[in-house]
């Protein structure tokens, strides 16, 4: 099965946000996200960007 890029990005985005739900991001969680990016053929910089954005305060 082939998922469209938008769907793959959405999966990584949602899981990245959930990763920060407890207020911290563990190295093991980042590793899992990077592995998922690899499986989904997405650059890990996307996960880095989403994680960075998730940790920023909302105005």
C-alpha positions as CSV (number, residue, x, y, z in Angstrom):
1,X,0.0,0.0,0.0
2,X,1.3,3.5,-0.9
3,X,0.2,6.4,1.2
4,X,0.2,9.9,-0.4
5,X,3.0,12.2,1.0
6,X,0.4,14.4,2.7
7,X,-0.9,11.4,4.7
8,X,2.6,10.3,5.6
9,X,3.5,13.8,6.8
10,X,0.3,14.0,8.8
11,X,1.1,10.7,10.6
12,X,4.5,12.0,11.6
13,X,3.1,15.4,12.6
14,X,0.4,13.9,14.8
15,X,2.8,11.5,16.5
16,X,5.4,14.2,17.0
17,X,2.8,16.4,18.8
18,X,1.7,13.5,21.0
19,X,5.3,12.9,21.9
20,X,5.4,16.3,23.6
21,X,2.0,15.8,25.4
22,X,3.7,15.1,28.7
23,X,5.8,18.3,28.4
24,X,9.1,16.6,27.5
25,X,10.7,14.7,24.7
26,X,12.9,11.8,25.4
27,X,15.7,10.7,23.1
28,X,14.1,7.3,22.7
29,X,10.9,9.0,21.5
30,X,12.9,11.0,18.9
31,X,14.6,7.8,17.8
32,X,11.2,6.1,17.2
33,X,10.0,9.2,15.2
34,X,13.2,9.1,13.1
35,X,12.7,5.4,12.4
36,X,9.1,6.1,11.4
37,X,10.3,8.8,9.1
38,X,12.7,6.3,7.5
39,X,9.9,3.8,7.0
40,X,7.7,6.4,5.5
41,X,10.4,7.9,3.3
42,X,10.3,11.3,5.0
43,X,13.3,13.4,5.9
44,X,13.9,13.5,9.7
45,X,14.1,17.3,9.5
46,X,10.3,17.3,9.2
47,X,10.0,15.6,12.6
48,X,12.6,18.0,14.0
49,X,10.6,21.0,12.8
50,X,7.3,19.7,14.2
51,X,8.9,18.8,17.6
52,X,10.4,22.3,17.7
53,X,7.1,23.9,16.9
54,X,5.3,21.7,19.5
55,X,7.6,23.0,22.3
56,X,6.9,26.7,21.5
57,X,4.4,28.6,23.5
58,X,1.1,29.5,21.8
59,X,0.4,33.2,21.6
